[in-house]
Every structure is written in C-alpha cells, then in structure tokens.
Amino acid sequence: MISVIGHTGRITLNGLYAASRVCVLMVDTVNWLLWQPLRGKGLRLKSTIGNFVEYGARSLPIVGLICFLIGIILAMQSAHSLRSFGMLELVAMLVGVSAVRELAPLMTGIIITGRCGAAITAEIGTMKVAEEIDALEVMGLNPTKFLVVPKFLAMLIAVPCVTVLAMAIMILGGFALSVTLLGIEPAVYYDYTARGLEPFDLLTGLVKSVFFALVIAWVGIYRGFKVEGGAEGVGRQTTASVVLSIFLIIVLDMIWTWLFFTDG
C-alpha cells in the first residue's frame, strides 16, 4: 500500500511540476511575442520565415499526398454503402464534410507532429546537450526570444495554412475517384459538395488546426528543454514529444468536436 501511494504521489507531483513548467513557458513566450516587441526588443522575423517554410511549404508535399489518398479511400468506402441505397451522389457530401470538419485538420496535425514537432525537440535538445543554450545566456541572448518565439509563431501560422490546402486536396482526391471510376458527373459532384459544406465547417477545421499548432509547438519546445543525458536523452525526449503531441491532438479533436456538434 505504501509503495502504491508513493508511486501515485510521485506521478502526481511530476505532473504538477511539468504543468507549471509549461505554464511558465507559455507566459514567457507570449511575453516575448507580444509585449517585448512593443518595448523595442523586436522579433526574429527572418528566422520565423525560415521556420514557416520548413513547417509549412516543405510539409505540404507529404501532407497533400496522404490527404489525396485518404480522399480516394473515403470515396471508395462510402460508395460501397451508398450505391445500394441509390444515393451514390452523396459521396461528394460525405467526403467534403469529413475532410473539412475532421480528417484534414487531424491528419495535418499528426503528420506535422511527426515531421516538425520531433525536429523541434531534437534541435533544442541537441543545443542543450552541447551547452549552446547556456552560451546564449552568457552572451546576453534570451533563449525564449532566440529559439522559442520564431518556432512558435511559424508553427501557429503554418499549420492552419497547410490544413486549408489539405482540405482542398482531400476533396480533390474524392472528386478524382468519383469522376473517373464511379461515373459521377463533375458538376453533380461540385453541387453536392457545395450543398453539404457550410462556412461553420471551415471555421471548425481552422479552430482545431490552431490548437493543434499550439500543442505541437509547446510540447516540442518543452521536451527539448527537458533533455538530459546526451544523445540518448535527445532520442528519448523526441519520442516522448511525438507520442504526447499525437495524444493531445486527438483529445483536443474530441473536445472541439463535442463542443461544436453536440446539441445541448
């Protein structure tokens, strides 16, 4: 019993400590992102643009390819059931709604987590192991301004942008299969897609993507600063960063879906 209570207490205290560290990191990030630039401290715009290209433009090919294939899969799966009811045209509506509300934001968040969230943790962790972060502080450079804010701001812009393109590409995948193999007329597919989608659906996907970006950035950065023990520690924290980010993304997706689409 003592062992169980002690183990539970350690887990609780470690969780509270991690939560407090993340809160401090959030406050410091917002401070250097919004308040300090107003006092003339400036932003590292060149670094932010470079990170945006890495997180956004260079992630788009793999995100686009996977979303295109998922659009094809959605169309095939839904056509199998809808054909028996004589409502094959509803494939367009199902693919469009699924892509915009749910699958495009979720797949974009998960792919960018694996590609960029892990890279953020590995980069900051390697710098910490090599004592480069300590060197920045010795030179009078704030690590949050120098490392965190450019990555955070770039991620916050890149994920929603890639998500919007992923939505269009996933719908295009469903369109390609429906027109070529299912025999649906392009005008009919477009009409049913427009009928099924509403501006609120796009808002839903964008809100989710913003919160996914926050999770990817802050988990990756926090895990990077937590690295200890050389190269082994970098690998351990990088793996933990990806696993935790994906878990939190799915939990957030469930919460926002419940808030947006549950009546009462």
C-alpha positions in Angstrom: 0.0 0.0 0.0 2.8 2.4 0.9 4.5 1.6 -2.4 1.3 2.3 -4.4 0.6 5.6 -2.6 4.2 6.7 -3.0 4.2 5.8 -6.8 0.9 7.7 -7.2 2.3 10.7 -5.3 5.4 10.8 -7.5 3.3 10.7 -10.7 1.1 13.5 -9.4 3.9 15.7 -8.3 5.8 15.1 -11.6 2.6 16.0 -13.5 2.1 19.2 -11.5 5.8 20.2 -12.0 5.5 19.6 -15.7 2.3 21.6 -15.9 3.9 24.5 -14.0 6.9 24.5 -16.3 4.7 24.5 -19.4 2.7 27.4 -18.0 5.8 29.4 -17.3 7.0 28.6 -20.9 3.6 29.8 -22.3 3.7 33.1 -20.3 7.3 33.7 -21.3 6.5 33.0 -25.0 3.5 35.4 -25.0 5.7 38.0 -23.3 8.4 37.9 -26.0 5.9 37.6 -28.8 3.5 40.4 -27.8 4.8 42.6 -25.0 8.6 42.9 -25.5 8.3 43.8 -29.2 6.2 46.8 -28.2 9.2 47.9 -25.9 11.5 47.8 -28.9 13.0 44.3 -28.4 11.8 43.2 -31.8 11.1 39.8 -33.4 13.4 37.5 -35.3 11.4 37.7 -38.5 14.0 36.1 -40.7 14.2 33.0 -38.5 10.4 32.9 -38.3 10.0 32.9 -42.1 12.6 30.2 -42.4 10.8 28.1 -39.8 7.5 28.8 -41.6 9.0 27.5 -44.9 10.2 24.3 -43.1 6.9 23.7 -41.2 4.6 24.7 -44.0 5.9 24.6 -47.5 8.1 21.6 -47.0 5.4 19.7 -45.1 2.9 20.2 -47.9 4.0 17.5 -50.3 3.7 14.6 -47.8 0.5 16.1 -46.2 -1.0 16.6 -49.7 -0.2 13.1 -50.9 -1.6 11.4 -47.8 -4.7 13.6 -47.8 -5.3 12.9 -51.5 -5.1 9.2 -50.9 -7.4 9.5 -47.9 -9.9 11.3 -50.1 -9.8 8.4 -52.5 -10.3 5.9 -49.7 -13.2 7.8 -48.3 -14.9 7.9 -51.7 -14.4 4.2 -52.2 -15.7 3.2 -48.8 -18.7 5.5 -48.9 -19.6 4.5 -52.4 -19.7 0.8 -51.4 -22.6 1.6 -48.9 -24.4 4.4 -50.7 -24.7 2.6 -54.1 -27.0 0.0 -52.5 -29.4 2.8 -51.5 -29.3 4.5 -54.9 -27.6 7.6 -53.5 -24.2 7.5 -55.0 -24.1 11.3 -55.4 -23.9 11.7 -51.6 -20.3 10.5 -51.8 -19.4 14.1 -52.6 -21.1 15.4 -49.5 -19.7 12.8 -47.2 -16.1 13.3 -48.4 -16.4 17.1 -48.2 -17.8 17.2 -44.7 -15.4 14.5 -43.4 -12.4 16.3 -44.9 -13.2 19.8 -43.7 -14.5 19.1 -40.3 -12.3 16.2 -39.2 -9.8 14.4 -41.3 -7.8 17.1 -42.9 -7.1 19.0 -39.7 -6.4 15.8 -37.8 -4.1 14.3 -40.4 -2.2 17.6 -40.9 -1.6 17.9 -37.2 -0.4 14.3 -36.8 1.9 14.5 -39.9 3.4 17.8 -38.9 3.9 16.5 -35.4 6.0 13.6 -36.7 7.9 15.7 -39.2 8.4 19.1 -37.4 7.5 18.6 -33.7 10.2 15.9 -33.4 12.6 18.2 -35.2 11.9 21.0 -32.7 12.6 18.7 -29.8 15.8 17.3 -31.3 17.2 20.7 -32.3 16.6 22.3 -28.9 17.7 19.1 -27.1 20.9 18.9 -29.0 21.6 22.6 -28.3 21.0 21.9 -24.6 23.3 18.9 -24.5 26.0 20.8 -26.3 25.6 23.7 -23.8 24.7 26.1 -26.7 21.7 27.4 -24.7 23.9 28.3 -21.8 26.2 30.0 -24.2 23.3 32.1 -25.5 22.5 33.2 -21.9 26.2 34.1 -21.3 26.1 36.3 -24.5 23.0 38.1 -23.1 20.6 36.5 -25.6 17.3 35.3 -24.2 16.6 31.7 -25.3 12.9 32.3 -25.5 13.3 35.2 -27.9 16.1 33.5 -29.9 14.7 29.9 -30.1 11.1 29.6 -28.9 9.2 32.6 -30.4 10.3 32.1 -34.1 9.3 28.4 -33.9 6.1 29.0 -32.1 5.0 31.8 -34.4 5.9 29.9 -37.5 4.0 26.8 -36.4 1.0 28.9 -35.4 0.8 30.3 -39.0 1.9 27.2 -40.9 -0.5 24.5 -39.5 -3.8 26.4 -40.4 -2.4 27.3 -43.9 -1.4 23.7 -44.6 -4.8 22.5 -43.2 -6.8 24.6 -45.6 -4.8 23.2 -48.5 -5.2 19.7 -47.1 -9.0 20.1 -47.1 -9.0 21.0 -50.7 -6.6 18.2 -51.7 -8.7 15.6 -49.8 -11.8 16.7 -51.5 -9.9 16.6 -54.8 -9.0 13.0 -54.1 -12.6 12.1 -53.7 -13.5 14.0 -56.8 -10.9 12.2 -58.9 -12.1 8.8 -57.9 -15.8 9.7 -58.2 -15.5 11.2 -61.7 -13.1 8.5 -63.1 -14.4 5.3 -61.5 -17.8 5.9 -60.0 -19.2 7.8 -63.0 -20.4 10.9 -61.1 -20.6 14.0 -63.3 -18.2 16.7 -62.2 -21.0 19.3 -62.0 -23.0 17.0 -59.8 -20.1 16.3 -57.5 -19.4 20.0 -57.1 -23.1 20.7 -56.5 -23.4 18.1 -53.7 -20.1 19.2 -52.1 -21.3 22.8 -52.0 -24.6 21.7 -50.6 -23.0 19.7 -47.8 -20.5 22.3 -46.7 -21.1 25.4 -44.7 -18.8 28.2 -43.5 -19.1 26.9 -40.0 -17.5 23.6 -41.1 -14.4 25.6 -42.3 -14.3 27.5 -39.1 -14.4 24.2 -37.2 -11.4 22.9 -39.0 -9.4 26.1 -38.6 -10.1 26.4 -34.9 -8.9 22.8 -34.5 -5.8 23.5 -36.5 -4.8 26.5 -34.4 -5.0 24.4 -31.2 -3.1 21.6 -32.8 -0.4 24.1 -33.7 -0.2 25.2 -30.1 0.2 21.6 -28.9 2.9 20.8 -31.5 4.9 23.9 -30.7 4.8 23.9 -26.9 5.2 20.1 -26.4 8.1 20.1 -28.8 9.8 23.0 -27.2 9.2 21.9 -23.6 10.5 18.4 -24.3 13.6 19.9 -26.0 14.4 22.0 -22.9 13.9 18.9 -20.7 16.6 16.8 -22.5 19.3 15.4 -20.2 22.0 12.7 -20.6 23.4 13.3 -24.1 22.3 11.7 -27.3 20.2 9.0 -25.6 18.2 11.8 -23.8 17.6 13.5 -27.1 16.1 10.4 -28.6 14.0 9.6 -25.5 12.5 13.1 -25.3 11.9 13.3 -29.1 9.9 10.1 -29.0 8.0 11.3 -25.9 7.3 14.6 -27.7 5.7 12.9 -30.7 3.7 10.4 -28.6 2.4 13.1 -26.3 1.6 15.6 -29.1 -0.4 13.0 -31.0 -2.3 12.0 -27.9 -3.2 15.6 -27.0 -4.2 16.4 -30.6 -6.7 13.5 -30.6 -8.0 14.6 -27.2 -8.4 18.2 -28.4 -10.1 17.0 -31.5 -12.6 15.1 -29.5 -13.3 18.0 -27.2 -13.8 20.5 -30.0 -16.0 18.1 -31.9 -18.1 17.7 -28.8 -18.3 21.4 -28.3 -19.2 22.2 -31.9 -21.5 19.3 -32.8 -23.2 18.1 -29.6 -26.6 19.5 -29.1 -27.5 20.8 -25.7 
